[in-house]
Amino acid sequence: MYKPDTLGFDKIYILNLERRPERRERIEKLLAELKLDYSIFRAVDGRKLNPEKLAELGVTILPGYEDMSLKR
């Protein structure tokens, strides 16, 4: 019986945004073809974060930090 490979790592983790299902499909096809063992986790979508949500999660922003893509 063949055991899927992890390329020498303990585990292969894939993070994927819910709004990008095509990326998940593409990486799953590739990893299956390569016969690699992996786990996929839903990534936190930074576009959905706002100051209220960050406060709810207990996240504080470093002084002077600015998100380059969202200008916040």
Predicted model as a PDB file, atoms N, CA, C, CB and O in Angstrom, pLDDT in the B-factor column:
MODEL        1                                                                  
ATOM      1  N   MET A   1       0.850  -1.191   0.000  1.00 67.00           N  
ATOM      2  CA  MET A   1       0.000   0.000   0.000  1.00 67.00           C  
ATOM      3  C   MET A   1       0.890   1.246   0.000  1.00 67.00           C  
ATOM      4  CB  MET A   1      -0.964   0.002   1.234  1.00 67.00           C  
ATOM      5  O   MET A   1       1.885   1.304   0.722  1.00 67.00           O  
ATOM      6  N   TYR A   2       0.530   2.230  -0.804  1.00 68.00           N  
ATOM      7  CA  TYR A   2       1.305   3.467  -0.908  1.00 68.00           C  
ATOM      8  C   TYR A   2       0.902   4.445   0.177  1.00 68.00           C  
ATOM      9  CB  TYR A   2       1.122   4.107  -2.288  1.00 68.00           C  
ATOM     10  O   TYR A   2      -0.285   4.684   0.403  1.00 68.00           O  
ATOM     11  N   LYS A   3       1.890   5.006   0.844  1.00 75.00           N  
ATOM     12  CA  LYS A   3       1.632   6.044   1.852  1.00 75.00           C  
ATOM     13  C   LYS A   3       1.979   7.399   1.241  1.00 75.00           C  
ATOM     14  CB  LYS A   3       2.463   5.790   3.170  1.00 75.00           C  
ATOM     15  O   LYS A   3       3.095   7.580   0.753  1.00 75.00           O  
ATOM     16  N   PRO A   4       1.043   8.360   1.258  1.00 78.00           N  
ATOM     17  CA  PRO A   4       1.335   9.692   0.693  1.00 78.00           C  
ATOM     18  C   PRO A   4       2.557  10.322   1.361  1.00 78.00           C  
ATOM     19  CB  PRO A   4       0.114  10.624   0.853  1.00 78.00           C  
ATOM     20  O   PRO A   4       2.782  10.148   2.559  1.00 78.00           O  
ATOM     21  N   ASP A   5       3.327  11.040   0.585  1.00 81.00           N  
ATOM     22  CA  ASP A   5       4.573  11.656   1.035  1.00 81.00           C  
ATOM     23  C   ASP A   5       4.328  13.038   1.642  1.00 81.00           C  
ATOM     24  CB  ASP A   5       5.557  11.763  -0.129  1.00 81.00           C  
ATOM     25  O   ASP A   5       3.337  13.698   1.329  1.00 81.00           O  
ATOM     26  N   THR A   6       5.244  13.466   2.515  1.00 82.00           N  
ATOM     27  CA  THR A   6       5.197  14.815   3.075  1.00 82.00           C  
ATOM     28  C   THR A   6       6.489  15.572   2.784  1.00 82.00           C  
ATOM     29  CB  THR A   6       4.949  14.760   4.586  1.00 82.00           C  
ATOM     30  O   THR A   6       6.746  16.621   3.375  1.00 82.00           O  
ATOM     31  N   LEU A   7       7.298  15.039   1.872  1.00 83.00           N  
ATOM     32  CA  LEU A   7       8.548  15.683   1.459  1.00 83.00           C  
ATOM     33  C   LEU A   7       9.503  15.931   2.625  1.00 83.00           C  
ATOM     34  CB  LEU A   7       8.245  16.993   0.772  1.00 83.00           C  
ATOM     35  O   LEU A   7      10.273  16.891   2.601  1.00 83.00           O  
ATOM     36  N   GLY A   8       9.458  15.081   3.635  1.00 83.00           N  
ATOM     37  CA  GLY A   8      10.362  15.222   4.770  1.00 83.00           C  
ATOM     38  C   GLY A   8       9.838  16.115   5.878  1.00 83.00           C  
ATOM     39  O   GLY A   8      10.476  16.240   6.923  1.00 83.00           O  
ATOM     40  N   PHE A   9       8.690  16.738   5.669  1.00 83.00           N  
ATOM     41  CA  PHE A   9       8.081  17.567   6.702  1.00 83.00           C  
ATOM     42  C   PHE A   9       7.157  16.697   7.552  1.00 83.00           C  
ATOM     43  CB  PHE A   9       7.300  18.764   6.073  1.00 83.00           C  
ATOM     44  O   PHE A   9       6.713  15.637   7.110  1.00 83.00           O  
ATOM     45  N   ASP A  10       6.874  17.144   8.762  1.00 84.00           N  
ATOM     46  CA  ASP A  10       5.927  16.422   9.603  1.00 84.00           C  
ATOM     47  C   ASP A  10       4.533  16.460   8.987  1.00 84.00           C  
ATOM     48  CB  ASP A  10       5.902  17.015  11.021  1.00 84.00           C  
ATOM     49  O   ASP A  10       3.787  15.482   9.043  1.00 84.00           O  
ATOM     50  N   LYS A  11       4.200  17.588   8.409  1.00 86.00           N  
ATOM     51  CA  LYS A  11       2.877  17.781   7.821  1.00 86.00           C  
ATOM     52  C   LYS A  11       2.964  18.910   6.799  1.00 86.00           C  
ATOM     53  CB  LYS A  11       1.806  18.098   8.919  1.00 86.00           C  
ATOM     54  O   LYS A  11       3.774  19.825   6.947  1.00 86.00           O  
ATOM     55  N   ILE A  12       2.134  18.845   5.768  1.00 91.00           N  
ATOM     56  CA  ILE A  12       2.024  19.919   4.789  1.00 91.00           C  
ATOM     57  C   ILE A  12       0.684  20.605   5.021  1.00 91.00           C  
ATOM     58  CB  ILE A  12       2.150  19.379   3.313  1.00 91.00           C  
ATOM     59  O   ILE A  12      -0.366  19.963   4.970  1.00 91.00           O  
ATOM     60  N   TYR A  13       0.721  21.904   5.274  1.00 95.00           N  
ATOM     61  CA  TYR A  13      -0.483  22.682   5.531  1.00 95.00           C  
ATOM     62  C   TYR A  13      -0.726  23.644   4.379  1.00 95.00           C  
ATOM     63  CB  TYR A  13      -0.369  23.447   6.864  1.00 95.00           C  
ATOM     64  O   TYR A  13       0.195  24.310   3.906  1.00 95.00           O  
ATOM     65  N   ILE A  14      -1.964  23.710   3.937  1.00 96.00           N  
ATOM     66  CA  ILE A  14      -2.363  24.626   2.879  1.00 96.00           C  
ATOM     67  C   ILE A  14      -3.399  25.586   3.468  1.00 96.00           C  
ATOM     68  CB  ILE A  14      -2.936  23.851   1.629  1.00 96.00           C  
ATOM     69  O   ILE A  14      -4.385  25.151   4.064  1.00 96.00           O  
ATOM     70  N   LEU A  15      -3.174  26.881   3.302  1.00 97.00           N  
ATOM     71  CA  LEU A  15      -4.144  27.895   3.715  1.00 97.00           C  
ATOM     72  C   LEU A  15      -4.856  28.398   2.469  1.00 97.00           C  
ATOM     73  CB  LEU A  15      -3.452  29.075   4.486  1.00 97.00           C  
ATOM     74  O   LEU A  15      -4.225  28.653   1.444  1.00 97.00           O  
ATOM     75  N   ASN A  16      -6.172  28.539   2.562  1.00 97.00           N  
ATOM     76  CA  ASN A  16      -6.933  28.962   1.396  1.00 97.00           C  
ATOM     77  C   ASN A  16      -8.075  29.874   1.812  1.00 97.00           C  
ATOM     78  CB  ASN A  16      -7.471  27.749   0.633  1.00 97.00           C  
ATOM     79  O   ASN A  16      -8.779  29.604   2.784  1.00 97.00           O  
ATOM     80  N   LEU A  17      -8.250  30.953   1.069  1.00 96.00           N  
ATOM     81  CA  LEU A  17      -9.371  31.863   1.297  1.00 96.00           C  
ATOM     82  C   LEU A  17     -10.650  31.260   0.720  1.00 96.00           C  
ATOM     83  CB  LEU A  17      -9.091  33.254   0.664  1.00 96.00           C  
ATOM     84  O   LEU A  17     -10.639  30.708  -0.380  1.00 96.00           O  
ATOM     85  N   GLU A  18     -11.741  31.364   1.457  1.00 95.00           N  
ATOM     86  CA  GLU A  18     -13.029  30.852   0.964  1.00 95.00           C  
ATOM     87  C   GLU A  18     -13.414  31.479  -0.361  1.00 95.00           C  
ATOM     88  CB  GLU A  18     -14.127  31.106   1.985  1.00 95.00           C  
ATOM     89  O   GLU A  18     -14.047  30.833  -1.197  1.00 95.00           O  
ATOM     90  N   ARG A  19     -13.035  32.742  -0.559  1.00 94.00           N  
ATOM     91  CA  ARG A  19     -13.423  33.434  -1.793  1.00 94.00           C  
ATOM     92  C   ARG A  19     -12.566  33.034  -2.995  1.00 94.00           C  
ATOM     93  CB  ARG A  19     -13.333  34.932  -1.589  1.00 94.00           C  
ATOM     94  O   ARG A  19     -12.745  33.562  -4.092  1.00 94.00           O  
ATOM     95  N   ARG A  20     -11.622  32.086  -2.783  1.00 96.00           N  
ATOM     96  CA  ARG A  20     -10.768  31.635  -3.889  1.00 96.00           C  
ATOM     97  C   ARG A  20     -10.853  30.118  -4.087  1.00 96.00           C  
ATOM     98  CB  ARG A  20      -9.312  32.046  -3.633  1.00 96.00           C  
ATOM     99  O   ARG A  20      -9.837  29.430  -3.990  1.00 96.00           O  
ATOM    100  N   PRO A  21     -12.060  29.587  -4.365  1.00 97.00           N  
ATOM    101  CA  PRO A  21     -12.197  28.131  -4.528  1.00 97.00           C  
ATOM    102  C   PRO A  21     -11.389  27.571  -5.700  1.00 97.00           C  
ATOM    103  CB  PRO A  21     -13.653  27.778  -4.718  1.00 97.00           C  
ATOM    104  O   PRO A  21     -10.970  26.415  -5.671  1.00 97.00           O  
ATOM    105  N   GLU A  22     -11.171  28.398  -6.736  1.00 98.00           N  
ATOM    106  CA  GLU A  22     -10.401  27.917  -7.891  1.00 98.00           C  
ATOM    107  C   GLU A  22      -8.953  27.629  -7.506  1.00 98.00           C  
ATOM    108  CB  GLU A  22     -10.444  28.947  -9.032  1.00 98.00           C  
ATOM    109  O   GLU A  22      -8.340  26.715  -8.057  1.00 98.00           O  
ATOM    110  N   ARG A  23      -8.401  28.392  -6.572  1.00 97.00           N  
ATOM    111  CA  ARG A  23      -7.042  28.126  -6.110  1.00 97.00           C  
ATOM    112  C   ARG A  23      -6.985  26.809  -5.327  1.00 97.00           C  
ATOM    113  CB  ARG A  23      -6.534  29.291  -5.236  1.00 97.00           C  
ATOM    114  O   ARG A  23      -6.053  26.019  -5.475  1.00 97.00           O  
ATOM    115  N   ARG A  24      -8.005  26.596  -4.493  1.00 97.00           N  
ATOM    116  CA  ARG A  24      -8.057  25.348  -3.728  1.00 97.00           C  
ATOM    117  C   ARG A  24      -8.141  24.155  -4.673  1.00 97.00           C  
ATOM    118  CB  ARG A  24      -9.261  25.350  -2.758  1.00 97.00           C  
ATOM    119  O   ARG A  24      -7.425  23.171  -4.490  1.00 97.00           O  
ATOM    120  N   GLU A  25      -9.005  24.231  -5.677  1.00 97.00           N  
ATOM    121  CA  GLU A  25      -9.143  23.143  -6.641  1.00 97.00           C  
ATOM    122  C   GLU A  25      -7.826  22.867  -7.355  1.00 97.00           C  
ATOM    123  CB  GLU A  25     -10.229  23.472  -7.660  1.00 97.00           C  
ATOM    124  O   GLU A  25      -7.438  21.712  -7.533  1.00 97.00           O  
ATOM    125  N   ARG A  26      -7.147  23.928  -7.760  1.00 97.00           N  
ATOM    126  CA  ARG A  26      -5.885  23.771  -8.487  1.00 97.00           C  
ATOM    127  C   ARG A  26      -4.822  23.105  -7.617  1.00 97.00           C  
ATOM    128  CB  ARG A  26      -5.381  25.133  -8.978  1.00 97.00           C  
ATOM    129  O   ARG A  26      -4.130  22.197  -8.077  1.00 97.00           O  
ATOM    130  N   ILE A  27      -4.683  23.549  -6.352  1.00 96.00           N  
ATOM    131  CA  ILE A  27      -3.646  22.973  -5.489  1.00 96.00           C  
ATOM    132  C   ILE A  27      -3.994  21.543  -5.107  1.00 96.00           C  
ATOM    133  CB  ILE A  27      -3.460  23.825  -4.223  1.00 96.00           C  
ATOM    134  O   ILE A  27      -3.102  20.706  -4.972  1.00 96.00           O  
ATOM    135  N   GLU A  28      -5.287  21.248  -4.931  1.00 96.00           N  
ATOM    136  CA  GLU A  28      -5.675  19.872  -4.609  1.00 96.00           C  
ATOM    137  C   GLU A  28      -5.355  18.920  -5.766  1.00 96.00           C  
ATOM    138  CB  GLU A  28      -7.175  19.807  -4.273  1.00 96.00           C  
ATOM    139  O   GLU A  28      -4.896  17.800  -5.540  1.00 96.00           O  
ATOM    140  N   LYS A  29      -5.593  19.359  -6.987  1.00 96.00           N  
ATOM    141  CA  LYS A  29      -5.248  18.527  -8.153  1.00 96.00           C  
ATOM    142  C   LYS A  29      -3.746  18.287  -8.222  1.00 96.00           C  
ATOM    143  CB  LYS A  29      -5.734  19.192  -9.457  1.00 96.00           C  
ATOM    144  O   LYS A  29      -3.299  17.165  -8.465  1.00 96.00           O  
ATOM    145  N   LEU A  30      -2.977  19.336  -8.010  1.00 93.00           N  
ATOM    146  CA  LEU A  30      -1.526  19.226  -8.066  1.00 93.00           C  
ATOM    147  C   LEU A  30      -1.002  18.287  -6.974  1.00 93.00           C  
ATOM    148  CB  LEU A  30      -0.883  20.611  -7.928  1.00 93.00           C  
ATOM    149  O   LEU A  30      -0.186  17.407  -7.248  1.00 93.00           O  
ATOM    150  N   LEU A  31      -1.469  18.475  -5.746  1.00 91.00           N  
ATOM    151  CA  LEU A  31      -0.995  17.649  -4.636  1.00 91.00           C  
ATOM    152  C   LEU A  31      -1.409  16.190  -4.801  1.00 91.00           C  
ATOM    153  CB  LEU A  31      -1.526  18.190  -3.314  1.00 91.00           C  
ATOM    154  O   LEU A  31      -0.657  15.291  -4.426  1.00 91.00           O  
ATOM    155  N   ALA A  32      -2.588  15.945  -5.354  1.00 90.00           N  
ATOM    156  CA  ALA A  32      -3.026  14.570  -5.614  1.00 90.00           C  
ATOM    157  C   ALA A  32      -2.143  13.924  -6.674  1.00 90.00           C  
ATOM    158  CB  ALA A  32      -4.503  14.543  -6.061  1.00 90.00           C  
ATOM    159  O   ALA A  32      -1.757  12.761  -6.554  1.00 90.00           O  
ATOM    160  N   GLU A  33      -1.831  14.690  -7.710  1.00 90.00           N  
ATOM    161  CA  GLU A  33      -0.966  14.171  -8.775  1.00 90.00           C  
ATOM    162  C   GLU A  33       0.419  13.827  -8.239  1.00 90.00           C  
ATOM    163  CB  GLU A  33      -0.849  15.193  -9.916  1.00 90.00           C  
ATOM    164  O   GLU A  33       1.029  12.842  -8.655  1.00 90.00           O  
ATOM    165  N   LEU A  34       0.911  14.650  -7.308  1.00 87.00           N  
ATOM    166  CA  LEU A  34       2.226  14.416  -6.706  1.00 87.00           C  
ATOM    167  C   LEU A  34       2.173  13.399  -5.568  1.00 87.00           C  
ATOM    168  CB  LEU A  34       2.798  15.723  -6.192  1.00 87.00           C  
ATOM    169  O   LEU A  34       3.206  13.031  -5.008  1.00 87.00           O  
ATOM    170  N   LYS A  35       0.962  12.946  -5.231  1.00 87.00           N  
ATOM    171  CA  LYS A  35       0.744  11.976  -4.157  1.00 87.00           C  
ATOM    172  C   LYS A  35       1.292  12.468  -2.820  1.00 87.00           C  
ATOM    173  CB  LYS A  35       1.388  10.647  -4.517  1.00 87.00           C  
ATOM    174  O   LYS A  35       1.976  11.743  -2.097  1.00 87.00           O  
ATOM    175  N   LEU A  36       0.967  13.734  -2.514  1.00 89.00           N  
ATOM    176  CA  LEU A  36       1.420  14.337  -1.260  1.00 89.00           C  
ATOM    177  C   LEU A  36       0.290  14.341  -0.243  1.00 89.00           C  
ATOM    178  CB  LEU A  36       1.935  15.772  -1.497  1.00 89.00           C  
ATOM    179  O   LEU A  36      -0.879  14.509  -0.591  1.00 89.00           O  
ATOM    180  N   ASP A  37       0.656  14.154   1.016  1.00 90.00           N  
ATOM    181  CA  ASP A  37      -0.285  14.203   2.123  1.00 90.00           C  
ATOM    182  C   ASP A  37      -0.345  15.641   2.627  1.00 90.00           C  
ATOM    183  CB  ASP A  37       0.126  13.217   3.265  1.00 90.00           C  
ATOM    184  O   ASP A  37       0.695  16.260   2.850  1.00 90.00           O  
ATOM    185  N   TYR A  38      -1.539  16.174   2.807  1.00 93.00           N  
ATOM    186  CA  TYR A  38      -1.680  17.576   3.196  1.00 93.00           C  
ATOM    187  C   TYR A  38      -2.998  17.783   3.939  1.00 93.00           C  
ATOM    188  CB  TYR A  38      -1.607  18.499   1.956  1.00 93.00           C  
ATOM    189  O   TYR A  38      -3.879  16.924   3.923  1.00 93.00           O  
ATOM    190  N   SER A  39      -3.112  18.928   4.582  1.00 95.00           N  
ATOM    191  CA  SER A  39      -4.357  19.373   5.210  1.00 95.00           C  
ATOM    192  C   SER A  39      -4.610  20.807   4.766  1.00 95.00           C  
ATOM    193  CB  SER A  39      -4.288  19.264   6.783  1.00 95.00           C  
ATOM    194  O   SER A  39      -3.691  21.623   4.705  1.00 95.00           O  
ATOM    195  N   ILE A  40      -5.879  21.104   4.456  1.00 96.00           N  
ATOM    196  CA  ILE A  40      -6.247  22.453   4.029  1.00 96.00           C  
ATOM    197  C   ILE A  40      -7.018  23.134   5.155  1.00 96.00           C  
ATOM    198  CB  ILE A  40      -7.093  22.419   2.718  1.00 96.00           C  
ATOM    199  O   ILE A  40      -7.905  22.544   5.770  1.00 96.00           O  
ATOM    200  N   PHE A  41      -6.656  24.393   5.408  1.00 96.00           N  
ATOM    201  CA  PHE A  41      -7.314  25.199   6.426  1.00 96.00           C  
ATOM    202  C   PHE A  41      -7.831  26.478   5.799  1.00 96.00           C  
ATOM    203  CB  PHE A  41      -6.354  25.513   7.591  1.00 96.00           C  
ATOM    204  O   PHE A  41      -7.213  27.038   4.894  1.00 96.00           O  
ATOM    205  N   ARG A  42      -8.963  26.928   6.288  1.00 95.00           N  
ATOM    206  CA  ARG A  42      -9.534  28.192   5.818  1.00 95.00           C  
ATOM    207  C   ARG A  42      -8.679  29.340   6.361  1.00 95.00           C  
ATOM    208  CB  ARG A  42     -11.036  28.343   6.268  1.00 95.00           C  
ATOM    209  O   ARG A  42      -8.437  29.425   7.565  1.00 95.00           O  
ATOM    210  N   ALA A  43      -8.233  30.207   5.479  1.00 94.00           N  
ATOM    211  CA  ALA A  43      -7.422  31.357   5.871  1.00 94.00           C  
ATOM    212  C   ALA A  43      -8.305  32.497   6.355  1.00 94.00           C  
ATOM    213  CB  ALA A  43      -6.549  31.825   4.700  1.00 94.00           C  
ATOM    214  O   ALA A  43      -9.462  32.611   5.950  1.00 94.00           O  
ATOM    215  N   VAL A  44      -7.761  33.329   7.215  1.00 87.00           N  
ATOM    216  CA  VAL A  44      -8.463  34.535   7.652  1.00 87.00           C  
ATOM    217  C   VAL A  44      -8.391  35.543   6.507  1.00 87.00           C  
ATOM    218  CB  VAL A  44      -7.838  35.125   8.982  1.00 87.00           C  
ATOM    219  O   VAL A  44      -7.313  35.841   5.991  1.00 87.00           O  
ATOM    220  N   ASP A  45      -9.534  36.053   6.125  1.00 89.00           N  
ATOM    221  CA  ASP A  45      -9.597  37.010   5.031  1.00 89.00           C  
ATOM    222  C   ASP A  45      -9.423  38.420   5.590  1.00 89.00           C  
ATOM    223  CB  ASP A  45     -10.936  36.881   4.256  1.00 89.00           C  
ATOM    224  O   ASP A  45     -10.336  38.965   6.211  1.00 89.00           O  
ATOM    225  N   GLY A  46      -8.262  39.000   5.370  1.00 83.00           N  
ATOM    226  CA  GLY A  46      -7.957  40.331   5.880  1.00 83.00           C  
ATOM    227  C   GLY A  46      -8.908  41.404   5.395  1.00 83.00           C  
ATOM    228  O   GLY A  46      -9.082  42.428   6.056  1.00 83.00           O  
ATOM    229  N   ARG A  47      -9.528  41.179   4.239  1.00 83.00           N  
ATOM    230  CA  ARG A  47     -10.484  42.160   3.725  1.00 83.00           C  
ATOM    231  C   ARG A  47     -11.731  42.246   4.592  1.00 83.00           C  
ATOM    232  CB  ARG A  47     -10.875  41.812   2.300  1.00 83.00           C  
ATOM    233  O   ARG A  47     -12.447  43.247   4.560  1.00 83.00           O  
ATOM    234  N   LYS A  48     -11.989  41.204   5.363  1.00 84.00           N  
ATOM    235  CA  LYS A  48     -13.178  41.184   6.212  1.00 84.00           C  
ATOM    236  C   LYS A  48     -12.895  41.685   7.627  1.00 84.00           C  
ATOM    237  CB  LYS A  48     -13.743  39.781   6.272  1.00 84.00           C  
ATOM    238  O   LYS A  48     -13.811  41.815   8.439  1.00 84.00           O  
ATOM    239  N   LEU A  49     -11.635  41.964   7.917  1.00 81.00           N  
ATOM    240  CA  LEU A  49     -11.291  42.444   9.251  1.00 81.00           C  
ATOM    241  C   LEU A  49     -11.497  43.949   9.334  1.00 81.00           C  
ATOM    242  CB  LEU A  49      -9.837  42.079   9.605  1.00 81.00           C  
ATOM    243  O   LEU A  49     -11.168  44.681   8.400  1.00 81.00           O  
ATOM    244  N   ASN A  50     -12.035  44.399  10.442  1.00 83.00           N  
ATOM    245  CA  ASN A  50     -12.195  45.817  10.699  1.00 83.00           C  
ATOM    246  C   ASN A  50     -11.787  46.046  12.156  1.00 83.00           C  
ATOM    247  CB  ASN A  50     -13.676  46.302  10.416  1.00 83.00           C  
ATOM    248  O   ASN A  50     -11.611  45.077  12.894  1.00 83.00           O  
ATOM    249  N   PRO A  51     -11.636  47.275  12.580  1.00 81.00           N  
ATOM    250  CA  PRO A  51     -11.191  47.533  13.954  1.00 81.00           C  
ATOM    251  C   PRO A  51     -12.051  46.843  15.016  1.00 81.00           C  
ATOM    252  CB  PRO A  51     -11.185  49.017  14.211  1.00 81.00           C  
ATOM    253  O   PRO A  51     -11.526  46.377  16.027  1.00 81.00           O  
ATOM    254  N   GLU A  52     -13.356  46.773  14.796  1.00 88.00           N  
ATOM    255  CA  GLU A  52     -14.240  46.131  15.767  1.00 88.00           C  
ATOM    256  C   GLU A  52     -13.963  44.634  15.867  1.00 88.00           C  
ATOM    257  CB  GLU A  52     -15.702  46.367  15.388  1.00 88.00           C  
ATOM    258  O   GLU A  52     -13.903  44.080  16.964  1.00 88.00           O  
ATOM    259  N   LYS A  53     -13.795  43.984  14.717  1.00 84.00           N  
ATOM    260  CA  LYS A  53     -13.517  42.538  14.709  1.00 84.00           C  
ATOM    261  C   LYS A  53     -12.164  42.257  15.339  1.00 84.00           C  
ATOM    262  CB  LYS A  53     -13.560  41.977  13.271  1.00 84.00           C  
ATOM    263  O   LYS A  53     -12.021  41.301  16.100  1.00 84.00           O  
ATOM    264  N   LEU A  54     -11.162  43.087  15.027  1.00 85.00           N  
ATOM    265  CA  LEU A  54      -9.836  42.903  15.613  1.00 85.00           C  
ATOM    266  C   LEU A  54      -9.885  43.043  17.129  1.00 85.00           C  
ATOM    267  CB  LEU A  54      -8.845  43.910  15.024  1.00 85.00           C  
ATOM    268  O   LEU A  54      -9.250  42.269  17.845  1.00 85.00           O  
ATOM    269  N   ALA A  55     -10.640  44.032  17.622  1.00 88.00           N  
ATOM    270  CA  ALA A  55     -10.780  44.229  19.063  1.00 88.00           C  
ATOM    271  C   ALA A  55     -11.469  43.026  19.696  1.00 88.00           C  
ATOM    272  CB  ALA A  55     -11.571  45.518  19.361  1.00 88.00           C  
ATOM    273  O   ALA A  55     -11.088  42.584  20.780  1.00 88.00           O  
ATOM    274  N   GLU A  56     -12.476  42.502  19.019  1.00 90.00           N  
ATOM    275  CA  GLU A  56     -13.193  41.316  19.505  1.00 90.00           C  
ATOM    276  C   GLU A  56     -12.251  40.116  19.643  1.00 90.00           C  
ATOM    277  CB  GLU A  56     -14.353  40.967  18.554  1.00 90.00           C  
ATOM    278  O   GLU A  56     -12.385  39.307  20.562  1.00 90.00           O  
ATOM    279  N   LEU A  57     -11.298  40.018  18.715  1.00 85.00           N  
ATOM    280  CA  LEU A  57     -10.330  38.920  18.741  1.00 85.00           C  
ATOM    281  C   LEU A  57      -9.154  39.190  19.672  1.00 85.00           C  
ATOM    282  CB  LEU A  57      -9.815  38.659  17.348  1.00 85.00           C  
ATOM    283  O   LEU A  57      -8.318  38.313  19.889  1.00 85.00           O  
ATOM    284  N   GLY A  58      -9.087  40.408  20.226  1.00 90.00           N  
ATOM    285  CA  GLY A  58      -7.991  40.762  21.116  1.00 90.00           C  
ATOM    286  C   GLY A  58      -6.702  41.109  20.394  1.00 90.00           C  
ATOM    287  O   GLY A  58      -5.616  41.022  20.969  1.00 90.00           O  
ATOM    288  N   VAL A  59      -6.824  41.504  19.129  1.00 86.00           N  
ATOM    289  CA  VAL A  59      -5.656  41.846  18.314  1.00 86.00           C  
ATOM    290  C   VAL A  59      -5.397  43.345  18.419  1.00 86.00           C  
ATOM    291  CB  VAL A  59      -5.865  41.425  16.828  1.00 86.00           C  
ATOM    292  O   VAL A  59      -6.309  44.156  18.260  1.00 86.00           O  
ATOM    293  N   THR A  60      -4.164  43.695  18.684  1.00 86.00           N  
ATOM    294  CA  THR A  60      -3.782  45.116  18.693  1.00 86.00           C  
ATOM    295  C   THR A  60      -2.768  45.351  17.573  1.00 86.00           C  
ATOM    296  CB  THR A  60      -3.186  45.542  20.090  1.00 86.00           C  
ATOM    297  O   THR A  60      -1.909  44.512  17.304  1.00 86.00           O  
ATOM    298  N   ILE A  61      -2.887  46.479  16.948  1.00 81.00           N  
ATOM    299  CA  ILE A  61      -2.012  46.837  15.837  1.00 81.00           C  
ATOM    300  C   ILE A  61      -0.791  47.565  16.389  1.00 81.00           C  
ATOM    301  CB  ILE A  61      -2.761  47.718  14.790  1.00 81.00           C  
ATOM    302  O   ILE A  61      -0.900  48.415  17.273  1.00 81.00           O  
ATOM    303  N   LEU A  62       0.370  47.214  15.850  1.00 85.00           N  
ATOM    304  CA  LEU A  62       1.588  47.892  16.265  1.00 85.00           C  
ATOM    305  C   LEU A  62       1.514  49.370  15.912  1.00 85.00           C  
ATOM    306  CB  LEU A  62       2.817  47.245  15.614  1.00 85.00           C  
ATOM    307  O   LEU A  62       1.011  49.718  14.843  1.00 85.00           O  
ATOM    308  N   PRO A  63       1.999  50.242  16.776  1.00 87.00           N  
ATOM    309  CA  PRO A  63       1.984  51.674  16.481  1.00 87.00           C  
ATOM    310  C   PRO A  63       2.723  51.964  15.167  1.00 87.00           C  
ATOM    311  CB  PRO A  63       2.621  52.468  17.642  1.00 87.00           C  
ATOM    312  O   PRO A  63       3.834  51.481  14.950  1.00 87.00           O  
ATOM    313  N   GLY A  64       2.102  52.745  14.315  1.00 85.00           N  
ATOM    314  CA  GLY A  64       2.730  53.121  13.051  1.00 85.00           C  
ATOM    315  C   GLY A  64       2.530  52.131  11.924  1.00 85.00           C  
ATOM    316  O   GLY A  64       2.939  52.398  10.795  1.00 85.00           O  
ATOM    317  N   TYR A  65       1.900  50.972  12.206  1.00 82.00           N  
ATOM    318  CA  TYR A  65       1.685  49.977  11.151  1.00 82.00           C  
ATOM    319  C   TYR A  65       0.590  50.434  10.199  1.00 82.00           C  
ATOM    320  CB  TYR A  65       1.322  48.609  11.759  1.00 82.00           C  
ATOM    321  O   TYR A  65      -0.438  50.964  10.620  1.00 82.00           O  
ATOM    322  N   GLU A  66       0.828  50.220   8.905  1.00 78.00           N  
ATOM    323  CA  GLU A  66      -0.192  50.508   7.898  1.00 78.00           C  
ATOM    324  C   GLU A  66      -0.240  49.353   6.920  1.00 78.00           C  
ATOM    325  CB  GLU A  66       0.097  51.850   7.160  1.00 78.00           C  
ATOM    326  O   GLU A  66       0.790  48.945   6.384  1.00 78.00           O  
ATOM    327  N   ASP A  67      -1.429  48.825   6.684  1.00 74.00           N  
ATOM    328  CA  ASP A  67      -1.633  47.783   5.713  1.00 74.00           C  
ATOM    329  C   ASP A  67      -1.472  48.410   4.324  1.00 74.00           C  
ATOM    330  CB  ASP A  67      -3.034  47.109   5.889  1.00 74.00           C  
ATOM    331  O   ASP A  67      -2.263  49.270   3.937  1.00 74.00           O  
ATOM    332  N   MET A  68      -0.471  47.992   3.593  1.00 73.00           N  
ATOM    333  CA  MET A  68      -0.155  48.613   2.314  1.00 73.00           C  
ATOM    334  C   MET A  68      -1.266  48.427   1.271  1.00 73.00           C  
ATOM    335  CB  MET A  68       1.141  48.048   1.783  1.00 73.00           C  
ATOM    336  O   MET A  68      -1.511  49.315   0.455  1.00 73.00           O  
ATOM    337  N   SER A  69      -1.930  47.274   1.304  1.00 70.00           N  
ATOM    338  CA  SER A  69      -2.952  47.028   0.291  1.00 70.00           C  
ATOM    339  C   SER A  69      -4.281  47.690   0.616  1.00 70.00           C  
ATOM    340  CB  SER A  69      -3.158  45.553   0.124  1.00 70.00           C  
ATOM    341  O   SER A  69      -5.010  48.099  -0.288  1.00 70.00           O  
ATOM    342  N   LEU A  70      -4.600  47.797   1.906  1.00 66.00           N  
ATOM    343  CA  LEU A  70      -5.896  48.370   2.289  1.00 66.00           C  
ATOM    344  C   LEU A  70      -5.782  49.777   2.855  1.00 66.00           C  
ATOM    345  CB  LEU A  70      -6.569  47.481   3.302  1.00 66.00           C  
ATOM    346  O   LEU A  70      -6.798  50.399   3.167  1.00 66.00           O  
ATOM    347  N   LYS A  71      -4.577  50.282   2.992  1.00 66.00           N  
ATOM    348  CA  LYS A  71      -4.328  51.637   3.489  1.00 66.00           C  
ATOM    349  C   LYS A  71      -5.026  51.895   4.831  1.00 66.00           C  
ATOM    350  CB  LYS A  71      -4.794  52.664   2.457  1.00 66.00           C  
ATOM    351  O   LYS A  71      -5.717  52.898   5.012  1.00 66.00           O  
ATOM    352  N   ARG A  72      -4.821  50.954   5.766  1.00 61.00           N  
ATOM    353  CA  ARG A  72      -5.394  51.149   7.095  1.00 61.00           C  
ATOM    354  C   ARG A  72      -4.372  50.832   8.159  1.00 61.00           C  
ATOM    355  CB  ARG A  72      -6.637  50.285   7.284  1.00 61.00           C  
ATOM    356  O   ARG A  72      -4.669  50.937   9.350  1.00 61.00           O  
TER     357      ARG A  72                                                      
ENDMDL                                                                          
END                                                                             
